[in-house]
Amino acid sequence: MAFLDFTVVNIAFPDILRDFENTPLDTLTWVVSGYAVMFAALLAPAGRIADSIGRRTVLLCSLGLFTLASLICGLAPTIGLLIAGRFLQGAAAGGMIPAALGLILATTPRERIPRAVATWSAAAGFSAVIGPAVGGLLVRVLDWRWVFFVNLPVGAALLAGGLAVLPGQVRVAGARWPDPLGSIALGLGIAGIVSALTKGDHWGWADIRTLGLGLAGLLLIGAAVLRSRAHGAPAIDLAVWRSRTYRIACLGLAMFSANMFAWNLAAPLFATTIWDWTILETGGALCIGAVGSMAGSLSAGRLRTRAAQVRVAIAAALLFAVSNAIWASNLFGSTPNFWTGWLPAAILGGVGLGLGFTCLSTLAAGAVEPLKFAGGLGMTVAARQVGGAVGVAGFAAIMLSSAEPGSLSSFHYVFIAALAVNIVCALVVAALIRN
């Protein structure tokens, strides 16, 4: 639900724009970016809170809030209420993710953690990539409000199931509530950076709002780090970041996310504007990458050793690089080319994403103490979201700086940039071979 709602609204945005036609575009874009900002901002603090008061409590409360927020969004009569509902949805999603993953990994035998992370990554990757297809179907058959209403029965069923079968509280023995000031500074800092990256293409990269938010975000994160060095219950567990494996895995995840988010914007836009595919045709084609991602994740879950996970993560980055090379080639010209263009690129890219996310997430999990999974992995997912914001900003910057934004060549520039990032990602992850 959390990752699906991150991308599902993108395809419904034109219909929302028509319903609120008198609203400035800069205001309407907060329907998308408001969710992203709150999601990224609360992942790390929510993880530490889940470790201290109990992951089951945080998961179920966040799930209930997410379902309520979905109802608010679906019924919203004004753009202000819709945006407020999206902020609330994003905040709830930020609480669900670290609590759920921490609960899974803390109750999974150590030797089965790769399988658990694989299943998790398969669901997360599939839902993020399939979002535009689901959104397109709901918008065309029903109405954009059903993008939100569909969460209500799912949320109710998950709440009932969670109350019935989830294990008792899993928390760190003797853990204290994390430093409130440090947690607020960390959350606001991440929110500032993600806001600047997300809105920079609308406001302008030299605009005082963009620069101010970005600088304020960096300063607030710096303040949170300084407080965490001396505080008894720090907002950031700096011990986790001392692990070289954890740092490199987080950087690799951020790079994979940057490419995935850019692709999630570029691929459907390319199909609908350059190849003139319908929304449903585009959604069906996007499913190929989603299935490939799931297959890659489940395959990576079978890897038993750290060395194998590192090697496969490197191969995954190169697979995604090959996929982007195909997108940037003449196989993706002005004439639709499904069989020798879209199909192989989607399979290679999807499998690469699934393998990469799973292997790097498993490596990060292996560097975190089991009783600190929620806090440690909350920071991991936050790194992914910041990377995703960089990908969205990079996509917008490259498109707008092209001689003809939205032209075939402008899309090719995006995929060439993604190819370069994938190669750098492979080199970064290769540093783990020496560990």
KEDO-619238 format. One record per residue (C-alpha): residue in three letters; x, y, z. Coordinates in Angstrom, 1 decimal. Layout:
! KEDO-619238
PT / r / c1 / c2 / c3
PT / ALA / X / Y / Z
...
***
This chain:
! KEDO-619238
PT / r / c1 / c2 / c3
PT / MET / 0.0 / 0.0 / 0.0
PT / ALA / 2.7 / 2.5 / 0.9
PT / PHE / 4.9 / 2.0 / -2.2
PT / LEU / 1.9 / 1.7 / -4.5
PT / ASP / 0.4 / 5.0 / -3.4
PT / PHE / 3.8 / 6.6 / -4.0
PT / THR / 3.3 / 6.1 / -7.8
PT / VAL / -0.3 / 5.4 / -8.4
PT / VAL / -1.4 / 9.0 / -8.2
PT / ASN / 1.0 / 10.1 / -11.0
PT / ILE / -1.2 / 8.7 / -13.7
PT / ALA / -4.4 / 10.2 / -12.1
PT / PHE / -2.8 / 13.7 / -12.0
PT / PRO / -4.3 / 15.0 / -15.3
PT / ASP / -7.8 / 14.1 / -14.1
PT / ILE / -7.2 / 15.7 / -10.7
PT / LEU / -6.0 / 18.8 / -12.6
PT / ARG / -9.2 / 19.0 / -14.6
PT / ASP / -11.4 / 18.7 / -11.5
PT / PHE / -9.5 / 21.5 / -9.7
PT / GLU / -8.9 / 23.6 / -12.9
PT / ASN / -8.7 / 26.9 / -11.2
PT / THR / -5.9 / 25.8 / -8.8
PT / PRO / -2.3 / 26.9 / -9.7
PT / LEU / -0.2 / 24.0 / -11.0
PT / ASP / 2.5 / 24.7 / -8.3
PT / THR / -0.2 / 24.1 / -5.7
PT / LEU / -1.6 / 20.9 / -7.4
PT / THR / 1.9 / 19.3 / -7.6
PT / TRP / 1.8 / 19.0 / -3.8
PT / VAL / -0.7 / 16.2 / -4.3
PT / VAL / 2.2 / 14.1 / -5.5
PT / SER / 5.2 / 15.7 / -3.7
PT / GLY / 3.4 / 16.1 / -0.3
PT / TYR / 3.2 / 12.3 / 0.0
PT / ALA / 6.9 / 11.9 / -0.9
PT / VAL / 8.1 / 14.6 / 1.5
PT / MET / 6.3 / 13.2 / 4.5
PT / PHE / 7.1 / 9.6 / 3.7
PT / ALA / 10.8 / 10.3 / 3.5
PT / ALA / 10.8 / 12.6 / 6.5
PT / LEU / 9.2 / 10.2 / 9.0
PT / LEU / 10.9 / 6.9 / 8.0
PT / ALA / 13.9 / 7.3 / 10.3
PT / PRO / 12.2 / 8.8 / 13.4
PT / ALA / 9.3 / 6.3 / 13.1
PT / GLY / 11.8 / 3.4 / 13.0
PT / ARG / 13.4 / 4.5 / 16.3
PT / ILE / 10.0 / 5.0 / 17.9
PT / ALA / 8.9 / 1.6 / 16.8
PT / ASP / 12.0 / 0.1 / 18.4
PT / SER / 11.2 / 1.8 / 21.7
PT / ILE / 7.4 / 1.5 / 22.0
PT / GLY / 6.8 / -1.6 / 19.9
PT / ARG / 6.6 / -2.3 / 16.2
PT / ARG / 3.2 / -3.9 / 16.3
PT / THR / 1.7 / -0.8 / 17.9
PT / VAL / 3.4 / 1.6 / 15.4
PT / LEU / 2.4 / -0.6 / 12.4
PT / LEU / -1.3 / -0.9 / 13.3
PT / CYS / -1.7 / 2.8 / 14.3
PT / SER / 0.0 / 3.9 / 11.1
PT / LEU / -2.1 / 1.5 / 9.0
PT / GLY / -5.3 / 2.9 / 10.6
PT / LEU / -4.1 / 6.4 / 9.9
PT / PHE / -3.2 / 5.6 / 6.3
PT / THR / -6.7 / 4.1 / 5.7
PT / LEU / -8.4 / 7.2 / 7.2
PT / ALA / -6.2 / 9.5 / 5.1
PT / SER / -7.2 / 7.6 / 2.0
PT / LEU / -10.8 / 8.2 / 2.8
PT / ILE / -10.1 / 11.9 / 3.3
PT / CYS / -8.4 / 12.1 / -0.1
PT / GLY / -11.2 / 10.2 / -1.9
PT / LEU / -13.9 / 12.5 / -0.5
PT / ALA / -11.9 / 15.7 / -0.6
PT / PRO / -14.2 / 18.5 / -2.0
PT / THR / -11.3 / 21.0 / -2.1
PT / ILE / -7.7 / 20.9 / -3.2
PT / GLY / -6.6 / 22.0 / 0.2
PT / LEU / -8.2 / 19.0 / 1.9
PT / LEU / -6.8 / 16.6 / -0.8
PT / ILE / -3.3 / 17.9 / -0.2
PT / ALA / -3.7 / 17.7 / 3.6
PT / GLY / -4.9 / 14.1 / 3.1
PT / ARG / -1.9 / 13.3 / 1.0
PT / PHE / 0.5 / 14.7 / 3.6
PT / LEU / -1.3 / 12.6 / 6.2
PT / GLN / -1.1 / 9.5 / 4.0
PT / GLY / 2.7 / 10.0 / 3.5
PT / ALA / 3.2 / 10.4 / 7.3
PT / ALA / 1.3 / 7.2 / 7.9
PT / ALA / 3.3 / 5.3 / 5.2
PT / GLY / 6.5 / 6.5 / 6.8
PT / GLY / 5.4 / 4.8 / 10.1
PT / MET / 4.2 / 1.6 / 8.4
PT / ILE / 7.3 / 0.7 / 6.5
PT / PRO / 10.1 / 0.6 / 9.2
PT / ALA / 7.7 / -1.0 / 11.7
PT / ALA / 6.5 / -3.7 / 9.3
PT / LEU / 10.0 / -4.6 / 8.0
PT / GLY / 11.5 / -4.5 / 11.5
PT / LEU / 8.7 / -6.8 / 12.8
PT / ILE / 9.3 / -9.2 / 10.0
PT / LEU / 13.1 / -9.4 / 10.4
PT / ALA / 13.1 / -9.5 / 14.2
PT / THR / 10.9 / -12.5 / 14.1
PT / THR / 12.7 / -14.3 / 11.3
PT / PRO / 15.6 / -16.7 / 12.0
PT / ARG / 18.9 / -15.1 / 10.9
PT / GLU / 19.6 / -17.7 / 8.2
PT / ARG / 16.2 / -16.9 / 6.6
PT / ILE / 16.6 / -13.2 / 6.5
PT / PRO / 17.7 / -13.1 / 2.8
PT / ARG / 14.4 / -14.9 / 1.9
PT / ALA / 12.4 / -12.5 / 4.0
PT / VAL / 14.1 / -9.4 / 2.5
PT / ALA / 13.5 / -10.9 / -1.0
PT / THR / 9.8 / -11.3 / -0.4
PT / TRP / 9.6 / -7.8 / 1.0
PT / SER / 11.6 / -6.3 / -1.9
PT / ALA / 9.5 / -8.3 / -4.4
PT / ALA / 6.3 / -6.8 / -3.0
PT / ALA / 7.7 / -3.3 / -2.7
PT / GLY / 9.3 / -3.2 / -6.2
PT / PHE / 6.2 / -4.8 / -7.8
PT / SER / 3.8 / -2.3 / -6.2
PT / ALA / 6.0 / 0.7 / -7.1
PT / VAL / 6.3 / -0.2 / -10.7
PT / ILE / 2.7 / -1.4 / -11.1
PT / GLY / 1.3 / 1.8 / -9.6
PT / PRO / 0.8 / 3.6 / -12.9
PT / ALA / -0.9 / 0.6 / -14.4
PT / VAL / -3.3 / 0.3 / -11.5
PT / GLY / -3.9 / 4.0 / -11.4
PT / GLY / -4.6 / 4.1 / -15.2
PT / LEU / -7.2 / 1.3 / -14.9
PT / LEU / -9.0 / 2.8 / -12.0
PT / VAL / -9.1 / 6.3 / -13.6
PT / ARG / -10.3 / 5.0 / -16.9
PT / VAL / -12.9 / 2.6 / -15.6
PT / LEU / -14.1 / 4.5 / -12.5
PT / ASP / -12.7 / 7.9 / -11.4
PT / TRP / -9.5 / 9.3 / -10.0
PT / ARG / -11.0 / 9.2 / -6.5
PT / TRP / -11.0 / 5.4 / -6.6
PT / VAL / -7.2 / 5.6 / -6.6
PT / PHE / -7.8 / 6.3 / -2.9
PT / PHE / -11.0 / 4.5 / -2.2
PT / VAL / -9.4 / 1.2 / -3.2
PT / ASN / -7.2 / 1.4 / 0.0
PT / LEU / -10.3 / 1.3 / 2.3
PT / PRO / -11.2 / -2.4 / 2.0
PT / VAL / -7.5 / -3.4 / 1.9
PT / GLY / -6.7 / -1.3 / 5.0
PT / ALA / -9.7 / -2.7 / 6.9
PT / ALA / -8.7 / -6.3 / 6.1
PT / LEU / -5.1 / -5.7 / 7.1
PT / LEU / -6.1 / -4.1 / 10.4
PT / ALA / -8.3 / -7.1 / 11.2
PT / GLY / -5.6 / -9.5 / 10.2
PT / GLY / -2.9 / -7.6 / 12.1
PT / LEU / -4.9 / -7.5 / 15.3
PT / ALA / -5.6 / -11.3 / 15.0
PT / VAL / -2.3 / -12.7 / 14.0
PT / LEU / 0.6 / -10.3 / 14.5
PT / PRO / 3.0 / -11.4 / 17.3
PT / GLY / 3.2 / -9.4 / 20.6
PT / GLN / 5.3 / -6.3 / 20.9
PT / VAL / 8.9 / -6.5 / 19.5
PT / ARG / 11.0 / -3.8 / 21.0
PT / VAL / 14.5 / -3.1 / 22.1
PT / ALA / 14.9 / -4.0 / 25.8
PT / GLY / 15.4 / -0.9 / 27.8
PT / ALA / 15.0 / 1.3 / 24.8
PT / ARG / 14.0 / 4.9 / 25.5
PT / TRP / 11.9 / 7.3 / 23.4
PT / PRO / 14.4 / 8.8 / 20.9
PT / ASP / 15.6 / 12.4 / 21.5
PT / PRO / 12.6 / 14.6 / 20.5
PT / LEU / 14.6 / 17.6 / 19.3
PT / GLY / 17.0 / 15.4 / 17.3
PT / SER / 14.1 / 13.4 / 15.8
PT / ILE / 12.3 / 16.7 / 14.8
PT / ALA / 15.5 / 18.1 / 13.3
PT / LEU / 16.1 / 14.9 / 11.4
PT / GLY / 12.6 / 14.6 / 10.0
PT / LEU / 12.5 / 18.3 / 9.1
PT / GLY / 15.9 / 18.1 / 7.5
PT / ILE / 15.0 / 15.1 / 5.3
PT / ALA / 11.7 / 16.9 / 4.4
PT / GLY / 13.6 / 20.0 / 3.4
PT / ILE / 16.0 / 18.2 / 1.1
PT / VAL / 13.3 / 16.1 / -0.5
PT / SER / 11.1 / 19.2 / -0.9
PT / ALA / 13.9 / 21.1 / -2.6
PT / LEU / 14.7 / 18.2 / -4.9
PT / THR / 11.0 / 17.6 / -5.7
PT / LYS / 10.0 / 21.2 / -6.3
PT / GLY / 13.2 / 22.5 / -7.8
PT / ASP / 12.1 / 22.0 / -11.4
PT / HIS / 8.9 / 24.0 / -10.7
PT / TRP / 10.4 / 26.8 / -8.6
PT / GLY / 13.8 / 26.9 / -10.4
PT / TRP / 17.1 / 25.5 / -9.1
PT / ALA / 18.4 / 29.0 / -8.2
PT / ASP / 15.1 / 30.1 / -6.6
PT / ILE / 15.5 / 31.2 / -3.0
PT / ARG / 12.9 / 28.6 / -1.9
PT / THR / 14.8 / 25.7 / -3.5
PT / LEU / 18.2 / 26.8 / -2.1
PT / GLY / 16.7 / 27.8 / 1.3
PT / LEU / 15.0 / 24.4 / 1.8
PT / GLY / 18.0 / 22.4 / 0.7
PT / LEU / 20.4 / 24.4 / 2.9
PT / ALA / 18.1 / 24.3 / 5.9
PT / GLY / 17.6 / 20.5 / 5.4
PT / LEU / 21.4 / 19.9 / 5.4
PT / LEU / 21.9 / 22.1 / 8.5
PT / LEU / 19.0 / 20.4 / 10.4
PT / ILE / 20.4 / 16.9 / 9.6
PT / GLY / 23.8 / 18.1 / 10.7
PT / ALA / 22.3 / 19.3 / 14.0
PT / ALA / 20.6 / 15.9 / 14.5
PT / VAL / 23.9 / 14.1 / 13.9
PT / LEU / 25.7 / 16.4 / 16.4
PT / ARG / 23.0 / 15.8 / 19.1
PT / SER / 23.1 / 12.1 / 18.4
PT / ARG / 26.8 / 11.9 / 19.2
PT / ALA / 26.2 / 12.9 / 22.9
PT / HIS / 22.5 / 12.0 / 23.6
PT / GLY / 21.6 / 8.8 / 25.6
PT / ALA / 18.7 / 8.0 / 23.3
PT / PRO / 19.9 / 9.5 / 19.9
PT / ALA / 17.6 / 10.2 / 17.0
PT / ILE / 20.2 / 8.6 / 14.7
PT / ASP / 22.0 / 5.4 / 15.8
PT / LEU / 25.5 / 6.4 / 14.7
PT / ALA / 26.8 / 2.9 / 15.5
PT / VAL / 24.9 / 1.6 / 12.5
PT / TRP / 26.5 / 4.2 / 10.2
PT / ARG / 30.0 / 3.1 / 11.3
PT / SER / 29.5 / 0.0 / 9.3
PT / ARG / 31.2 / 0.3 / 5.9
PT / THR / 28.8 / -2.3 / 4.5
PT / TYR / 25.8 / -0.4 / 5.7
PT / ARG / 27.0 / 2.9 / 4.3
PT / ILE / 27.8 / 1.5 / 0.9
PT / ALA / 24.5 / -0.5 / 0.8
PT / CYS / 22.5 / 2.7 / 1.5
PT / LEU / 24.4 / 4.6 / -1.2
PT / GLY / 23.8 / 1.8 / -3.7
PT / LEU / 20.1 / 1.7 / -2.8
PT / ALA / 19.8 / 5.5 / -3.2
PT / MET / 21.3 / 5.1 / -6.7
PT / PHE / 19.0 / 2.3 / -7.7
PT / SER / 16.1 / 4.3 / -6.4
PT / ALA / 17.1 / 7.4 / -8.4
PT / ASN / 17.1 / 5.4 / -11.6
PT / MET / 13.8 / 3.6 / -10.8
PT / PHE / 12.0 / 6.8 / -10.0
PT / ALA / 13.3 / 8.5 / -13.1
PT / TRP / 12.3 / 5.4 / -15.2
PT / ASN / 8.8 / 5.4 / -13.6
PT / LEU / 8.3 / 8.9 / -14.9
PT / ALA / 10.1 / 8.6 / -18.3
PT / ALA / 8.7 / 5.2 / -19.4
PT / PRO / 5.0 / 6.0 / -19.3
PT / LEU / 5.5 / 9.5 / -20.6
PT / PHE / 7.6 / 8.2 / -23.5
PT / ALA / 5.0 / 5.5 / -24.4
PT / THR / 2.1 / 8.0 / -24.3
PT / THR / 3.7 / 11.0 / -26.0
PT / ILE / 6.2 / 9.5 / -28.4
PT / TRP / 4.5 / 6.2 / -29.3
PT / ASP / 0.9 / 7.5 / -28.7
PT / TRP / 0.0 / 4.4 / -26.7
PT / THR / -3.2 / 4.6 / -24.6
PT / ILE / -3.0 / 4.6 / -20.8
PT / LEU / -4.2 / 1.0 / -20.7
PT / GLU / -1.6 / -0.1 / -23.3
PT / THR / 1.1 / 1.7 / -21.4
PT / GLY / -0.1 / 0.1 / -18.1
PT / GLY / 0.0 / -3.4 / -19.6
PT / ALA / 3.6 / -2.8 / -20.9
PT / LEU / 4.7 / -1.5 / -17.5
PT / CYS / 3.6 / -4.8 / -15.9
PT / ILE / 6.5 / -6.6 / -17.7
PT / GLY / 9.1 / -4.6 / -15.6
PT / ALA / 7.0 / -5.2 / -12.4
PT / VAL / 7.0 / -9.0 / -13.0
PT / GLY / 10.7 / -8.9 / -13.8
PT / SER / 11.4 / -7.0 / -10.6
PT / MET / 9.5 / -9.6 / -8.6
PT / ALA / 11.3 / -12.5 / -10.2
PT / GLY / 14.7 / -10.8 / -9.6
PT / SER / 13.8 / -10.2 / -5.9
PT / LEU / 12.7 / -13.8 / -5.3
PT / SER / 15.8 / -15.2 / -7.1
PT / ALA / 18.1 / -13.0 / -5.0
PT / GLY / 16.5 / -14.4 / -1.8
PT / ARG / 18.1 / -17.7 / -2.6
PT / LEU / 21.7 / -16.3 / -2.2
PT / ARG / 23.3 / -17.7 / 0.9
PT / THR / 26.6 / -15.8 / 1.2
PT / ARG / 27.5 / -12.2 / 1.5
PT / ALA / 30.0 / -12.5 / -1.3
PT / ALA / 27.3 / -13.8 / -3.7
PT / GLN / 25.0 / -10.9 / -2.7
PT / VAL / 27.8 / -8.4 / -3.5
PT / ARG / 28.5 / -9.9 / -6.9
PT / VAL / 24.9 / -10.2 / -7.9
PT / ALA / 24.3 / -6.5 / -6.8
PT / ILE / 27.1 / -5.5 / -9.1
PT / ALA / 25.6 / -7.6 / -12.0
PT / ALA / 22.2 / -6.1 / -11.2
PT / ALA / 23.5 / -2.5 / -11.7
PT / LEU / 25.0 / -3.6 / -15.0
PT / LEU / 21.8 / -5.2 / -16.1
PT / PHE / 19.9 / -2.0 / -15.4
PT / ALA / 22.7 / -0.1 / -17.3
PT / VAL / 22.1 / -2.4 / -20.4
PT / SER / 18.4 / -1.7 / -20.1
PT / ASN / 19.0 / 2.0 / -20.2
PT / ALA / 21.4 / 1.6 / -23.1
PT / ILE / 18.5 / 0.0 / -25.1
PT / TRP / 16.2 / 2.8 / -24.1
PT / ALA / 18.8 / 5.4 / -25.3
PT / SER / 19.3 / 3.6 / -28.6
PT / ASN / 17.6 / 3.7 / -32.0
PT / LEU / 15.4 / 0.7 / -30.8
PT / PHE / 13.4 / 3.4 / -29.0
PT / GLY / 12.7 / 5.8 / -32.0
PT / SER / 9.6 / 7.5 / -33.1
PT / THR / 8.0 / 4.3 / -34.3
PT / PRO / 6.6 / 1.9 / -31.6
PT / ASN / 8.8 / -1.1 / -31.1
PT / PHE / 7.5 / -3.5 / -28.5
PT / TRP / 9.2 / -6.8 / -29.3
PT / THR / 12.8 / -5.8 / -29.8
PT / GLY / 12.8 / -2.6 / -27.8
PT / TRP / 10.3 / -2.4 / -24.9
PT / LEU / 10.2 / -6.1 / -24.0
PT / PRO / 14.0 / -6.8 / -23.6
PT / ALA / 14.6 / -3.4 / -21.9
PT / ALA / 11.7 / -3.9 / -19.5
PT / ILE / 12.8 / -7.5 / -18.6
PT / LEU / 16.5 / -6.6 / -18.1
PT / GLY / 15.6 / -3.4 / -16.1
PT / GLY / 13.0 / -5.1 / -13.9
PT / VAL / 15.2 / -8.1 / -13.1
PT / GLY / 18.1 / -5.8 / -12.4
PT / LEU / 16.0 / -3.7 / -10.0
PT / GLY / 14.7 / -6.7 / -8.2
PT / LEU / 18.2 / -8.3 / -7.8
PT / GLY / 19.8 / -5.0 / -6.8
PT / PHE / 17.3 / -3.8 / -4.2
PT / THR / 17.1 / -7.3 / -2.6
PT / CYS / 20.8 / -7.9 / -2.4
PT / LEU / 21.6 / -4.4 / -1.1
PT / SER / 18.7 / -4.5 / 1.4
PT / THR / 20.0 / -7.8 / 2.7
PT / LEU / 23.5 / -6.5 / 3.0
PT / ALA / 22.2 / -3.5 / 5.0
PT / ALA / 20.0 / -5.8 / 7.2
PT / GLY / 23.1 / -7.9 / 7.9
PT / ALA / 24.9 / -4.9 / 9.3
PT / VAL / 22.1 / -4.1 / 11.8
PT / GLU / 21.6 / -5.7 / 15.2
PT / PRO / 18.3 / -7.7 / 15.1
PT / LEU / 16.7 / -5.6 / 17.9
PT / LYS / 17.5 / -2.4 / 16.0
PT / PHE / 16.0 / -3.4 / 12.7
PT / ALA / 13.2 / -0.9 / 12.6
PT / GLY / 15.5 / 2.1 / 13.3
PT / GLY / 18.3 / 1.0 / 11.1
PT / LEU / 16.2 / -0.1 / 8.2
PT / GLY / 14.1 / 3.1 / 8.5
PT / MET / 17.2 / 5.0 / 7.6
PT / THR / 17.9 / 2.6 / 4.7
PT / VAL / 14.4 / 3.2 / 3.3
PT / ALA / 14.9 / 7.0 / 3.9
PT / ALA / 18.1 / 6.8 / 1.8
PT / ARG / 16.0 / 5.1 / -1.0
PT / GLN / 13.4 / 7.9 / -0.9
PT / VAL / 16.0 / 10.7 / -1.0
PT / GLY / 17.6 / 8.9 / -3.9
PT / GLY / 14.2 / 8.7 / -5.6
PT / ALA / 13.8 / 12.5 / -5.1
PT / VAL / 17.1 / 13.0 / -6.8
PT / GLY / 16.0 / 10.8 / -9.7
PT / VAL / 12.8 / 12.8 / -10.1
PT / ALA / 14.7 / 16.1 / -10.0
PT / GLY / 17.3 / 14.8 / -12.4
PT / PHE / 14.6 / 13.7 / -14.8
PT / ALA / 13.0 / 17.1 / -14.8
PT / ALA / 16.3 / 19.0 / -15.0
PT / ILE / 17.5 / 17.0 / -18.1
PT / MET / 14.1 / 17.2 / -19.8
PT / LEU / 13.8 / 21.0 / -19.3
PT / SER / 17.4 / 21.7 / -20.2
PT / SER / 17.0 / 19.9 / -23.6
PT / ALA / 16.7 / 22.0 / -26.7
PT / GLU / 13.2 / 20.5 / -27.2
PT / PRO / 11.7 / 19.3 / -23.9
PT / GLY / 9.6 / 16.2 / -24.4
PT / SER / 11.2 / 15.3 / -27.7
PT / LEU / 12.7 / 11.9 / -28.5
PT / SER / 16.2 / 13.2 / -28.0
PT / SER / 15.4 / 14.6 / -24.5
PT / PHE / 14.2 / 11.1 / -23.4
PT / HIS / 17.4 / 9.6 / -24.8
PT / TYR / 19.4 / 12.1 / -22.7
PT / VAL / 17.6 / 10.9 / -19.6
PT / PHE / 18.4 / 7.3 / -20.3
PT / ILE / 22.0 / 8.1 / -21.1
PT / ALA / 22.3 / 9.8 / -17.6
PT / ALA / 20.7 / 6.8 / -16.0
PT / LEU / 23.2 / 4.5 / -17.8
PT / ALA / 26.0 / 6.5 / -16.3
PT / VAL / 24.5 / 6.4 / -12.8
PT / ASN / 24.2 / 2.6 / -13.0
PT / ILE / 27.8 / 2.2 / -14.0
PT / VAL / 28.9 / 4.4 / -11.0
PT / CYS / 26.6 / 2.3 / -8.8
PT / ALA / 28.3 / -0.9 / -9.9
PT / LEU / 31.7 / 0.6 / -9.0
PT / VAL / 30.4 / 1.8 / -5.6
PT / VAL / 29.1 / -1.6 / -4.7
PT / ALA / 32.3 / -3.3 / -6.0
PT / ALA / 34.0 / -1.6 / -3.0
PT / LEU / 32.4 / -4.2 / -0.8
PT / ILE / 34.4 / -7.0 / -2.5
PT / ARG / 37.4 / -5.7 / -0.4
PT / ASN / 35.5 / -6.0 / 2.9
***
